[in-house]
Amino acid sequence: MTAGTDGGPRPADHPPRPTDAAPAAPEDTAPDPGKDPAARAATERPPGRRASVIRLEPRTSVVLLLATLAGLAMFCWPLFAPPQPAATAHAADAPLLFLLAMPVILAVVLAELSSGGMDPKALALLGVLSAVNAGLRPLGAGTAGIETVFFLLVLAGRVFGPGFGFALGAVSLFASALLTAGVGPWLPFQMVSAAWIGLGAGLLPQRVRGKAEIAMLAAYGVLAAYVFGFIMNMWFWPFTAGPGTQLSFTAGAPLLENLHTFFLFTLTTSTFGWDTGRAITNLLAILLVGPAVLAVLRRAARRAAFDAPVRFTPPRRTAPHR
């Protein structure tokens, strides 16, 4: 007992009661993205570096090279072999060409899956963008050369790289052909041509940003439109121009002579019509919606963290309840 302020006794102050000790921190914890350097590096990408959705490892580069060579053979073999006289000469070999093209496209995916270069997130992204691109194609329907399928292909190839652009070009053209009933002997040629456009977009300089990047992509979209029309004319020109005209393919003629004739055929039939309409569509689409689409795709790449290392951490151990 001690004296209170009024002189009366009061009970002695009790010592502070010991409290339960705080539970011990778990021994095994998952890495904090704000503190772990590896996790932070996966989301903070320096300027000029993009998300590595399909990494161009040696195996992938070889597959892409083989696919490109196979595509060139598909287009240019009439220049080195006498063609059939019928206008429907490709009707018989188109299924074979299709069967040759599809395994090459699938080889890109399988090679990456076997080497760990394409994870389920990349496959999901490929499926989503292919579906979106297939849905965009009917909006233009090819009227007067208006094609809405290429600008997204250029932007996606720019953000996600040449390997992804190659796969997206082939898969999206195949999906859009199924959607628009556009399956025919021209389909394998369209798939390879679109794959080249996506591949080329991924190979553009990466350090260009801002308005200069949009201008570069717009110029590439215009060039790709004319190149697409140029190479697509090759698949039918030797068989539809007819014999004996100034624009006809001549079997056995020198290569340069046939190429000169083909150049005149393209200028006359498609360059100033369909190809120009396609080029204007790409130009306007990239200039108007390109910055917004690039921002969305890059944000998706950051959120997906394709470069993040795969790490397995044990579950947290919490203190038992008392």
Buried (B, 14 or more C-beta within 10 A) or exposed (E): EEEEEEEEEEEEEEEEEEEEEEEEEEEEEBBEBEEEEEBBBBEEBEEEEBBBBBBBBEBBBEBBEEBBEBBEEBBBBBBEEEBBEEEEBBEEBBEEBBEBBBEBBBBBBEBBBEEEBBBEBBBEBBEEBBBEBBBBBBEBEBEBBBBBBBBBBBBBBBBBBBBBBBBBBBBBBBBBBEEEEBEEBBBBBBBBBBBBBBBBBBEBEBEBEEEEBBBBBBBBBBBBBBBBBBBBBBBBBBBBBEEEEEBBBEBEBEEEEBBEBBEEBBEEBBBEEBBBBBBBBBBBBBBEBBBEBBEEBBEBBBEBBBBBEEEEEEEEEEEEEE
